[in-house]
Structures are given as C-alpha cells and as structure tokens.
Amino acid sequence: MNLMLIAVGLVVAGFGAWSFVVRFSSPLVFGRLEAMQQKLGSAAGTVLHLVAFTLLPIALGLFCIDAGIRGSSLF
C-alpha cells in the first residue's frame, strides 16, 4: 500500500468533486470558465471546462487511489 499515492489521489479527486459542487452552487467562482466560453462559444467552453477541471481530476484521483491501494509507485 502506497499511502503517499493514496493521499495525492484523495486531494486530486477532492478538487474534482469540489469543482463539481461549486459549478452548480456558484459558477461565478470560475474565472477560466467565462474566458473559455467567450473564446470557444458557450457550449464548447462549458464542456471543455467540465472535462478539464472536473472529470479528469476525479478520474486521475480514482486511478491514483486504486494504484496506491495495489501498492504501485507512480512517482
């Protein structure tokens, strides 16, 4: 079991979860969201921001947690 990798996974997944909650409770917190929407259009900017700041961190965090539980070393 690699506790450091599990801790990194928890932090990264926690950021993704926080991003998901804040996206619906107060979306004005995200300055980059508005910039992406202006540059790429409303729908494309929102999707790119959702993927980059919510889905990828959650997936990476879960991957790190799983790897840490299995005893792998990614660093």
PDB file of N, CA, C and O in Angstrom:
ATOM      1  N   MET A   1       0.851  -1.168   0.000  1.00  0.00           N
ATOM      2  CA  MET A   1       0.000   0.000   0.000  1.00  0.00           C
ATOM      3  C   MET A   1       0.900   1.236   0.000  1.00  0.00           C
ATOM      4  O   MET A   1       1.819   1.341   0.812  1.00  0.00           O
ATOM      5  N   ASN A   2       0.634   2.158  -0.904  1.00  0.00           N
ATOM      6  CA  ASN A   2       1.414   3.374  -1.034  1.00  0.00           C
ATOM      7  C   ASN A   2       0.564   4.546  -0.518  1.00  0.00           C
ATOM      8  O   ASN A   2      -0.292   5.061  -1.236  1.00  0.00           O
ATOM      9  N   LEU A   3       0.805   4.951   0.710  1.00  0.00           N
ATOM     10  CA  LEU A   3      -0.022   5.980   1.343  1.00  0.00           C
ATOM     11  C   LEU A   3       0.126   7.344   0.681  1.00  0.00           C
ATOM     12  O   LEU A   3      -0.843   8.100   0.617  1.00  0.00           O
ATOM     13  N   MET A   4       1.306   7.672   0.191  1.00  0.00           N
ATOM     14  CA  MET A   4       1.503   8.961  -0.470  1.00  0.00           C
ATOM     15  C   MET A   4       0.670   9.044  -1.740  1.00  0.00           C
ATOM     16  O   MET A   4       0.065  10.080  -2.014  1.00  0.00           O
ATOM     17  N   LEU A   5       0.631   7.984  -2.507  1.00  0.00           N
ATOM     18  CA  LEU A   5      -0.157   7.964  -3.735  1.00  0.00           C
ATOM     19  C   LEU A   5      -1.650   8.031  -3.426  1.00  0.00           C
ATOM     20  O   LEU A   5      -2.409   8.669  -4.156  1.00  0.00           O
ATOM     21  N   ILE A   6      -2.062   7.388  -2.371  1.00  0.00           N
ATOM     22  CA  ILE A   6      -3.470   7.472  -1.953  1.00  0.00           C
ATOM     23  C   ILE A   6      -3.808   8.904  -1.547  1.00  0.00           C
ATOM     24  O   ILE A   6      -4.877   9.409  -1.892  1.00  0.00           O
ATOM     25  N   ALA A   7      -2.907   9.560  -0.818  1.00  0.00           N
ATOM     26  CA  ALA A   7      -3.140  10.945  -0.394  1.00  0.00           C
ATOM     27  C   ALA A   7      -3.231  11.882  -1.597  1.00  0.00           C
ATOM     28  O   ALA A   7      -4.096  12.756  -1.640  1.00  0.00           O
ATOM     29  N   VAL A   8      -2.344  11.703  -2.569  1.00  0.00           N
ATOM     30  CA  VAL A   8      -2.396  12.514  -3.789  1.00  0.00           C
ATOM     31  C   VAL A   8      -3.716  12.279  -4.516  1.00  0.00           C
ATOM     32  O   VAL A   8      -4.347  13.225  -4.987  1.00  0.00           O
ATOM     33  N   GLY A   9      -4.128  11.029  -4.605  1.00  0.00           N
ATOM     34  CA  GLY A   9      -5.402  10.705  -5.248  1.00  0.00           C
ATOM     35  C   GLY A   9      -6.582  11.338  -4.545  1.00  0.00           C
ATOM     36  O   GLY A   9      -7.509  11.819  -5.197  1.00  0.00           O
ATOM     37  N   LEU A  10      -6.560  11.345  -3.220  1.00  0.00           N
ATOM     38  CA  LEU A  10      -7.645  11.972  -2.471  1.00  0.00           C
ATOM     39  C   LEU A  10      -7.702  13.474  -2.705  1.00  0.00           C
ATOM     40  O   LEU A  10      -8.784  14.045  -2.842  1.00  0.00           O
ATOM     41  N   VAL A  11      -6.545  14.109  -2.749  1.00  0.00           N
ATOM     42  CA  VAL A  11      -6.508  15.556  -2.987  1.00  0.00           C
ATOM     43  C   VAL A  11      -7.010  15.891  -4.390  1.00  0.00           C
ATOM     44  O   VAL A  11      -7.814  16.807  -4.564  1.00  0.00           O
ATOM     45  N   VAL A  12      -6.539  15.158  -5.375  1.00  0.00           N
ATOM     46  CA  VAL A  12      -6.938  15.430  -6.763  1.00  0.00           C
ATOM     47  C   VAL A  12      -8.423  15.134  -6.970  1.00  0.00           C
ATOM     48  O   VAL A  12      -9.128  15.925  -7.596  1.00  0.00           O
ATOM     49  N   ALA A  13      -8.896  14.015  -6.457  1.00  0.00           N
ATOM     50  CA  ALA A  13     -10.326  13.682  -6.581  1.00  0.00           C
ATOM     51  C   ALA A  13     -11.169  14.671  -5.785  1.00  0.00           C
ATOM     52  O   ALA A  13     -12.272  15.023  -6.201  1.00  0.00           O
ATOM     53  N   GLY A  14     -10.655  15.119  -4.645  1.00  0.00           N
ATOM     54  CA  GLY A  14     -11.364  16.125  -3.854  1.00  0.00           C
ATOM     55  C   GLY A  14     -11.506  17.435  -4.604  1.00  0.00           C
ATOM     56  O   GLY A  14     -12.553  18.079  -4.541  1.00  0.00           O
ATOM     57  N   PHE A  15     -10.459  17.833  -5.314  1.00  0.00           N
ATOM     58  CA  PHE A  15     -10.554  19.042  -6.131  1.00  0.00           C
ATOM     59  C   PHE A  15     -11.625  18.885  -7.207  1.00  0.00           C
ATOM     60  O   PHE A  15     -12.417  19.800  -7.431  1.00  0.00           O
ATOM     61  N   GLY A  16     -11.652  17.735  -7.869  1.00  0.00           N
ATOM     62  CA  GLY A  16     -12.664  17.499  -8.896  1.00  0.00           C
ATOM     63  C   GLY A  16     -14.074  17.516  -8.322  1.00  0.00           C
ATOM     64  O   GLY A  16     -14.991  18.057  -8.939  1.00  0.00           O
ATOM     65  N   ALA A  17     -14.250  16.929  -7.146  1.00  0.00           N
ATOM     66  CA  ALA A  17     -15.567  16.929  -6.501  1.00  0.00           C
ATOM     67  C   ALA A  17     -15.958  18.343  -6.085  1.00  0.00           C
ATOM     68  O   ALA A  17     -17.108  18.748  -6.250  1.00  0.00           O
ATOM     69  N   TRP A  18     -14.983  19.102  -5.537  1.00  0.00           N
ATOM     70  CA  TRP A  18     -15.253  20.492  -5.162  1.00  0.00           C
ATOM     71  C   TRP A  18     -15.656  21.292  -6.393  1.00  0.00           C
ATOM     72  O   TRP A  18     -16.600  22.081  -6.345  1.00  0.00           O
ATOM     73  N   SER A  19     -14.943  21.088  -7.494  1.00  0.00           N
ATOM     74  CA  SER A  19     -15.240  21.787  -8.733  1.00  0.00           C
ATOM     75  C   SER A  19     -16.651  21.463  -9.217  1.00  0.00           C
ATOM     76  O   SER A  19     -17.357  22.342  -9.711  1.00  0.00           O
ATOM     77  N   PHE A  20     -17.060  20.207  -9.077  1.00  0.00           N
ATOM     78  CA  PHE A  20     -18.401  19.796  -9.489  1.00  0.00           C
ATOM     79  C   PHE A  20     -19.475  20.488  -8.654  1.00  0.00           C
ATOM     80  O   PHE A  20     -20.476  20.960  -9.192  1.00  0.00           O
ATOM     81  N   VAL A  21     -19.266  20.546  -7.344  1.00  0.00           N
ATOM     82  CA  VAL A  21     -20.254  21.170  -6.453  1.00  0.00           C
ATOM     83  C   VAL A  21     -20.323  22.671  -6.688  1.00  0.00           C
ATOM     84  O   VAL A  21     -21.413  23.237  -6.775  1.00  0.00           O
ATOM     85  N   VAL A  22     -19.175  23.314  -6.792  1.00  0.00           N
ATOM     86  CA  VAL A  22     -19.145  24.768  -6.971  1.00  0.00           C
ATOM     87  C   VAL A  22     -19.717  25.162  -8.331  1.00  0.00           C
ATOM     88  O   VAL A  22     -20.303  26.235  -8.469  1.00  0.00           O
ATOM     89  N   ARG A  23     -19.551  24.308  -9.323  1.00  0.00           N
ATOM     90  CA  ARG A  23     -20.084  24.604 -10.654  1.00  0.00           C
ATOM     91  C   ARG A  23     -21.584  24.893 -10.604  1.00  0.00           C
ATOM     92  O   ARG A  23     -22.075  25.739 -11.351  1.00  0.00           O
ATOM     93  N   PHE A  24     -22.309  24.203  -9.736  1.00  0.00           N
ATOM     94  CA  PHE A  24     -23.754  24.389  -9.656  1.00  0.00           C
ATOM     95  C   PHE A  24     -24.163  25.378  -8.573  1.00  0.00           C
ATOM     96  O   PHE A  24     -25.189  26.046  -8.708  1.00  0.00           O
ATOM     97  N   SER A  25     -23.386  25.484  -7.506  1.00  0.00           N
ATOM     98  CA  SER A  25     -23.777  26.370  -6.413  1.00  0.00           C
ATOM     99  C   SER A  25     -23.405  27.829  -6.680  1.00  0.00           C
ATOM    100  O   SER A  25     -24.211  28.720  -6.412  1.00  0.00           O
ATOM    101  N   SER A  26     -22.209  28.095  -7.198  1.00  0.00           N
ATOM    102  CA  SER A  26     -21.813  29.468  -7.538  1.00  0.00           C
ATOM    103  C   SER A  26     -20.808  29.447  -8.688  1.00  0.00           C
ATOM    104  O   SER A  26     -19.598  29.482  -8.461  1.00  0.00           O
ATOM    105  N   PRO A  27     -21.306  29.389  -9.908  1.00  0.00           N
ATOM    106  CA  PRO A  27     -20.430  29.251 -11.070  1.00  0.00           C
ATOM    107  C   PRO A  27     -19.554  30.477 -11.339  1.00  0.00           C
ATOM    108  O   PRO A  27     -18.628  30.394 -12.146  1.00  0.00           O
ATOM    109  N   LEU A  28     -19.817  31.600 -10.692  1.00  0.00           N
ATOM    110  CA  LEU A  28     -19.011  32.795 -10.921  1.00  0.00           C
ATOM    111  C   LEU A  28     -17.615  32.668 -10.325  1.00  0.00           C
ATOM    112  O   LEU A  28     -16.754  33.502 -10.603  1.00  0.00           O
ATOM    113  N   VAL A  29     -17.373  31.644  -9.513  1.00  0.00           N
ATOM    114  CA  VAL A  29     -16.060  31.411  -8.922  1.00  0.00           C
ATOM    115  C   VAL A  29     -15.035  31.081 -10.004  1.00  0.00           C
ATOM    116  O   VAL A  29     -13.851  31.380  -9.844  1.00  0.00           O
ATOM    117  N   PHE A  30     -15.468  30.478 -11.082  1.00  0.00           N
ATOM    118  CA  PHE A  30     -14.564  30.029 -12.136  1.00  0.00           C
ATOM    119  C   PHE A  30     -14.318  31.150 -13.141  1.00  0.00           C
ATOM    120  O   PHE A  30     -15.157  31.412 -14.003  1.00  0.00           O
ATOM    121  N   GLY A  31     -13.180  31.804 -13.030  1.00  0.00           N
ATOM    122  CA  GLY A  31     -12.830  32.838 -13.994  1.00  0.00           C
ATOM    123  C   GLY A  31     -12.484  32.270 -15.354  1.00  0.00           C
ATOM    124  O   GLY A  31     -12.759  32.891 -16.381  1.00  0.00           O
ATOM    125  N   ARG A  32     -11.884  31.097 -15.366  1.00  0.00           N
ATOM    126  CA  ARG A  32     -11.496  30.481 -16.641  1.00  0.00           C
ATOM    127  C   ARG A  32     -12.712  30.004 -17.438  1.00  0.00           C
ATOM    128  O   ARG A  32     -12.664  29.936 -18.666  1.00  0.00           O
ATOM    129  N   LEU A  33     -13.783  29.680 -16.751  1.00  0.00           N
ATOM    130  CA  LEU A  33     -14.987  29.226 -17.448  1.00  0.00           C
ATOM    131  C   LEU A  33     -15.503  30.321 -18.371  1.00  0.00           C
ATOM    132  O   LEU A  33     -15.816  30.062 -19.533  1.00  0.00           O
ATOM    133  N   GLU A  34     -15.592  31.523 -17.864  1.00  0.00           N
ATOM    134  CA  GLU A  34     -16.094  32.631 -18.678  1.00  0.00           C
ATOM    135  C   GLU A  34     -15.165  32.908 -19.865  1.00  0.00           C
ATOM    136  O   GLU A  34     -15.630  33.179 -20.972  1.00  0.00           O
ATOM    137  N   ALA A  35     -13.864  32.840 -19.628  1.00  0.00           N
ATOM    138  CA  ALA A  35     -12.906  33.062 -20.718  1.00  0.00           C
ATOM    139  C   ALA A  35     -13.039  31.978 -21.784  1.00  0.00           C
ATOM    140  O   ALA A  35     -12.997  32.273 -22.979  1.00  0.00           O
ATOM    141  N   MET A  36     -13.197  30.729 -21.361  1.00  0.00           N
ATOM    142  CA  MET A  36     -13.351  29.634 -22.324  1.00  0.00           C
ATOM    143  C   MET A  36     -14.647  29.771 -23.106  1.00  0.00           C
ATOM    144  O   MET A  36     -14.687  29.484 -24.302  1.00  0.00           O
ATOM    145  N   GLN A  37     -15.714  30.211 -22.429  1.00  0.00           N
ATOM    146  CA  GLN A  37     -16.991  30.385 -23.109  1.00  0.00           C
ATOM    147  C   GLN A  37     -16.917  31.501 -24.144  1.00  0.00           C
ATOM    148  O   GLN A  37     -17.509  31.389 -25.218  1.00  0.00           O
ATOM    149  N   GLN A  38     -16.199  32.573 -23.833  1.00  0.00           N
ATOM    150  CA  GLN A  38     -16.065  33.669 -24.789  1.00  0.00           C
ATOM    151  C   GLN A  38     -15.222  33.254 -25.992  1.00  0.00           C
ATOM    152  O   GLN A  38     -15.516  33.634 -27.126  1.00  0.00           O
ATOM    153  N   LYS A  39     -14.184  32.478 -25.740  1.00  0.00           N
ATOM    154  CA  LYS A  39     -13.266  32.096 -26.816  1.00  0.00           C
ATOM    155  C   LYS A  39     -13.814  30.963 -27.681  1.00  0.00           C
ATOM    156  O   LYS A  39     -13.651  30.990 -28.901  1.00  0.00           O
ATOM    157  N   LEU A  40     -14.460  29.965 -27.070  1.00  0.00           N
ATOM    158  CA  LEU A  40     -14.892  28.765 -27.791  1.00  0.00           C
ATOM    159  C   LEU A  40     -16.395  28.682 -28.035  1.00  0.00           C
ATOM    160  O   LEU A  40     -16.863  27.794 -28.748  1.00  0.00           O
ATOM    161  N   GLY A  41     -17.137  29.590 -27.455  1.00  0.00           N
ATOM    162  CA  GLY A  41     -18.590  29.503 -27.502  1.00  0.00           C
ATOM    163  C   GLY A  41     -19.098  28.931 -26.188  1.00  0.00           C
ATOM    164  O   GLY A  41     -18.352  28.275 -25.462  1.00  0.00           O
ATOM    165  N   SER A  42     -20.342  29.172 -25.889  1.00  0.00           N
ATOM    166  CA  SER A  42     -20.891  28.790 -24.593  1.00  0.00           C
ATOM    167  C   SER A  42     -20.863  27.282 -24.349  1.00  0.00           C
ATOM    168  O   SER A  42     -20.393  26.831 -23.304  1.00  0.00           O
ATOM    169  N   ALA A  43     -21.358  26.511 -25.299  1.00  0.00           N
ATOM    170  CA  ALA A  43     -21.438  25.056 -25.103  1.00  0.00           C
ATOM    171  C   ALA A  43     -20.062  24.405 -25.087  1.00  0.00           C
ATOM    172  O   ALA A  43     -19.760  23.622 -24.187  1.00  0.00           O
ATOM    173  N   ALA A  44     -19.226  24.719 -26.072  1.00  0.00           N
ATOM    174  CA  ALA A  44     -17.901  24.105 -26.152  1.00  0.00           C
ATOM    175  C   ALA A  44     -17.028  24.518 -24.969  1.00  0.00           C
ATOM    176  O   ALA A  44     -16.293  23.694 -24.425  1.00  0.00           O
ATOM    177  N   GLY A  45     -17.103  25.783 -24.569  1.00  0.00           N
ATOM    178  CA  GLY A  45     -16.330  26.248 -23.421  1.00  0.00           C
ATOM    179  C   GLY A  45     -16.740  25.565 -22.137  1.00  0.00           C
ATOM    180  O   GLY A  45     -15.891  25.211 -21.319  1.00  0.00           O
ATOM    181  N   THR A  46     -18.040  25.376 -21.954  1.00  0.00           N
ATOM    182  CA  THR A  46     -18.540  24.705 -20.758  1.00  0.00           C
ATOM    183  C   THR A  46     -18.111  23.242 -20.728  1.00  0.00           C
ATOM    184  O   THR A  46     -17.690  22.740 -19.687  1.00  0.00           O
ATOM    185  N   VAL A  47     -18.216  22.561 -21.858  1.00  0.00           N
ATOM    186  CA  VAL A  47     -17.828  21.145 -21.928  1.00  0.00           C
ATOM    187  C   VAL A  47     -16.332  20.983 -21.676  1.00  0.00           C
ATOM    188  O   VAL A  47     -15.923  20.111 -20.909  1.00  0.00           O
ATOM    189  N   LEU A  48     -15.514  21.817 -22.316  1.00  0.00           N
ATOM    190  CA  LEU A  48     -14.069  21.727 -22.115  1.00  0.00           C
ATOM    191  C   LEU A  48     -13.703  21.996 -20.660  1.00  0.00           C
ATOM    192  O   LEU A  48     -12.852  21.305 -20.098  1.00  0.00           O
ATOM    193  N   HIS A  49     -14.329  22.979 -20.055  1.00  0.00           N
ATOM    194  CA  HIS A  49     -14.056  23.296 -18.654  1.00  0.00           C
ATOM    195  C   HIS A  49     -14.503  22.153 -17.747  1.00  0.00           C
ATOM    196  O   HIS A  49     -13.796  21.806 -16.802  1.00  0.00           O
ATOM    197  N   LEU A  50     -15.652  21.573 -18.019  1.00  0.00           N
ATOM    198  CA  LEU A  50     -16.152  20.449 -17.224  1.00  0.00           C
ATOM    199  C   LEU A  50     -15.189  19.268 -17.295  1.00  0.00           C
ATOM    200  O   LEU A  50     -14.882  18.648 -16.276  1.00  0.00           O
ATOM    201  N   VAL A  51     -14.719  18.963 -18.488  1.00  0.00           N
ATOM    202  CA  VAL A  51     -13.800  17.839 -18.657  1.00  0.00           C
ATOM    203  C   VAL A  51     -12.464  18.129 -17.977  1.00  0.00           C
ATOM    204  O   VAL A  51     -11.946  17.288 -17.242  1.00  0.00           O
ATOM    205  N   ALA A  52     -11.908  19.310 -18.217  1.00  0.00           N
ATOM    206  CA  ALA A  52     -10.564  19.631 -17.723  1.00  0.00           C
ATOM    207  C   ALA A  52     -10.504  19.822 -16.217  1.00  0.00           C
ATOM    208  O   ALA A  52      -9.514  19.438 -15.594  1.00  0.00           O
ATOM    209  N   PHE A  53     -11.534  20.404 -15.615  1.00  0.00           N
ATOM    210  CA  PHE A  53     -11.458  20.763 -14.206  1.00  0.00           C
ATOM    211  C   PHE A  53     -12.339  19.911 -13.296  1.00  0.00           C
ATOM    212  O   PHE A  53     -12.296  20.074 -12.076  1.00  0.00           O
ATOM    213  N   THR A  54     -13.132  19.013 -13.861  1.00  0.00           N
ATOM    214  CA  THR A  54     -13.984  18.164 -13.020  1.00  0.00           C
ATOM    215  C   THR A  54     -13.769  16.679 -13.318  1.00  0.00           C
ATOM    216  O   THR A  54     -13.388  15.920 -12.427  1.00  0.00           O
ATOM    217  N   LEU A  55     -14.008  16.268 -14.546  1.00  0.00           N
ATOM    218  CA  LEU A  55     -13.969  14.837 -14.864  1.00  0.00           C
ATOM    219  C   LEU A  55     -12.556  14.259 -14.844  1.00  0.00           C
ATOM    220  O   LEU A  55     -12.339  13.186 -14.282  1.00  0.00           O
ATOM    221  N   LEU A  56     -11.595  14.954 -15.448  1.00  0.00           N
ATOM    222  CA  LEU A  56     -10.222  14.439 -15.450  1.00  0.00           C
ATOM    223  C   LEU A  56      -9.620  14.369 -14.044  1.00  0.00           C
ATOM    224  O   LEU A  56      -8.990  13.365 -13.714  1.00  0.00           O
ATOM    225  N   PRO A  57      -9.788  15.397 -13.200  1.00  0.00           N
ATOM    226  CA  PRO A  57      -9.254  15.254 -11.840  1.00  0.00           C
ATOM    227  C   PRO A  57      -9.896  14.111 -11.053  1.00  0.00           C
ATOM    228  O   PRO A  57      -9.208  13.412 -10.308  1.00  0.00           O
ATOM    229  N   ILE A  58     -11.189  13.918 -11.208  1.00  0.00           N
ATOM    230  CA  ILE A  58     -11.840  12.812 -10.499  1.00  0.00           C
ATOM    231  C   ILE A  58     -11.301  11.479 -11.001  1.00  0.00           C
ATOM    232  O   ILE A  58     -10.995  10.592 -10.205  1.00  0.00           O
ATOM    233  N   ALA A  59     -11.184  11.335 -12.322  1.00  0.00           N
ATOM    234  CA  ALA A  59     -10.662  10.078 -12.889  1.00  0.00           C
ATOM    235  C   ALA A  59      -9.209   9.847 -12.473  1.00  0.00           C
ATOM    236  O   ALA A  59      -8.847   8.733 -12.094  1.00  0.00           O
ATOM    237  N   LEU A  60      -8.383  10.876 -12.539  1.00  0.00           N
ATOM    238  CA  LEU A  60      -6.981  10.738 -12.138  1.00  0.00           C
ATOM    239  C   LEU A  60      -6.874  10.422 -10.647  1.00  0.00           C
ATOM    240  O   LEU A  60      -6.047   9.605 -10.242  1.00  0.00           O
ATOM    241  N   GLY A  61      -7.704  11.064  -9.836  1.00  0.00           N
ATOM    242  CA  GLY A  61      -7.695  10.788  -8.407  1.00  0.00           C
ATOM    243  C   GLY A  61      -8.080   9.355  -8.093  1.00  0.00           C
ATOM    244  O   GLY A  61      -7.444   8.710  -7.259  1.00  0.00           O
ATOM    245  N   LEU A  62      -9.105   8.855  -8.745  1.00  0.00           N
ATOM    246  CA  LEU A  62      -9.517   7.466  -8.525  1.00  0.00           C
ATOM    247  C   LEU A  62      -8.442   6.494  -8.995  1.00  0.00           C
ATOM    248  O   LEU A  62      -8.212   5.464  -8.362  1.00  0.00           O
ATOM    249  N   PHE A  63      -7.782   6.822 -10.111  1.00  0.00           N
ATOM    250  CA  PHE A  63      -6.685   5.993 -10.605  1.00  0.00           C
ATOM    251  C   PHE A  63      -5.544   5.951  -9.593  1.00  0.00           C
ATOM    252  O   PHE A  63      -5.001   4.883  -9.311  1.00  0.00           O
ATOM    253  N   CYS A  64      -5.181   7.113  -9.045  1.00  0.00           N
ATOM    254  CA  CYS A  64      -4.096   7.160  -8.059  1.00  0.00           C
ATOM    255  C   CYS A  64      -4.466   6.408  -6.781  1.00  0.00           C
ATOM    256  O   CYS A  64      -3.626   5.714  -6.209  1.00  0.00           O
ATOM    257  N   ILE A  65      -5.697   6.536  -6.336  1.00  0.00           N
ATOM    258  CA  ILE A  65      -6.136   5.819  -5.139  1.00  0.00           C
ATOM    259  C   ILE A  65      -6.061   4.316  -5.378  1.00  0.00           C
ATOM    260  O   ILE A  65      -5.562   3.571  -4.536  1.00  0.00           O
ATOM    261  N   ASP A  66      -6.559   3.877  -6.531  1.00  0.00           N
ATOM    262  CA  ASP A  66      -6.502   2.453  -6.862  1.00  0.00           C
ATOM    263  C   ASP A  66      -5.061   1.957  -6.949  1.00  0.00           C
ATOM    264  O   ASP A  66      -4.733   0.896  -6.417  1.00  0.00           O
ATOM    265  N   ALA A  67      -4.208   2.720  -7.616  1.00  0.00           N
ATOM    266  CA  ALA A  67      -2.802   2.330  -7.731  1.00  0.00           C
ATOM    267  C   ALA A  67      -2.126   2.305  -6.367  1.00  0.00           C
ATOM    268  O   ALA A  67      -1.293   1.439  -6.100  1.00  0.00           O
ATOM    269  N   GLY A  68      -2.479   3.242  -5.512  1.00  0.00           N
ATOM    270  CA  GLY A  68      -1.902   3.269  -4.166  1.00  0.00           C
ATOM    271  C   GLY A  68      -2.335   2.085  -3.319  1.00  0.00           C
ATOM    272  O   GLY A  68      -1.542   1.536  -2.555  1.00  0.00           O
ATOM    273  N   ILE A  69      -3.577   1.699  -3.454  1.00  0.00           N
ATOM    274  CA  ILE A  69      -4.079   0.533  -2.717  1.00  0.00           C
ATOM    275  C   ILE A  69      -3.395  -0.738  -3.215  1.00  0.00           C
ATOM    276  O   ILE A  69      -3.095  -1.631  -2.421  1.00  0.00           O
ATOM    277  N   ARG A  70      -3.148  -0.827  -4.514  1.00  0.00           N
ATOM    278  CA  ARG A  70      -2.488  -2.002  -5.086  1.00  0.00           C
ATOM    279  C   ARG A  70      -0.979  -2.032  -4.793  1.00  0.00           C
ATOM    280  O   ARG A  70      -0.316  -3.050  -4.995  1.00  0.00           O
ATOM    281  N   GLY A  71      -0.454  -0.900  -4.315  1.00  0.00           N
ATOM    282  CA  GLY A  71       0.961  -0.861  -3.960  1.00  0.00           C
ATOM    283  C   GLY A  71       1.865  -0.376  -5.073  1.00  0.00           C
ATOM    284  O   GLY A  71       3.086  -0.493  -4.969  1.00  0.00           O
ATOM    285  N   SER A  72       1.295   0.166  -6.134  1.00  0.00           N
ATOM    286  CA  SER A  72       2.111   0.667  -7.241  1.00  0.00           C
ATOM    287  C   SER A  72       2.815   1.952  -6.832  1.00  0.00           C
ATOM    288  O   SER A  72       2.436   2.607  -5.861  1.00  0.00           O
ATOM    289  N   SER A  73       3.842   2.296  -7.591  1.00  0.00           N
ATOM    290  CA  SER A  73       4.567   3.534  -7.363  1.00  0.00           C
ATOM    291  C   SER A  73       4.619   4.302  -8.667  1.00  0.00           C
ATOM    292  O   SER A  73       5.283   3.877  -9.612  1.00  0.00           O
ATOM    293  N   LEU A  74       3.929   5.422  -8.728  1.00  0.00           N
ATOM    294  CA  LEU A  74       3.879   6.209  -9.955  1.00  0.00           C
ATOM    295  C   LEU A  74       4.881   7.350  -9.946  1.00  0.00           C
ATOM    296  O   LEU A  74       5.125   7.964 -10.984  1.00  0.00           O
ATOM    297  N   PHE A  75       5.460   7.641  -8.803  1.00  0.00           N
ATOM    298  CA  PHE A  75       6.397   8.769  -8.711  1.00  0.00           C
ATOM    299  C   PHE A  75       7.806   8.272  -8.537  1.00  0.00           C
ATOM    300  O   PHE A  75       8.735   9.073  -8.441  1.00  0.00           O
TER     301      PHE A  75
END
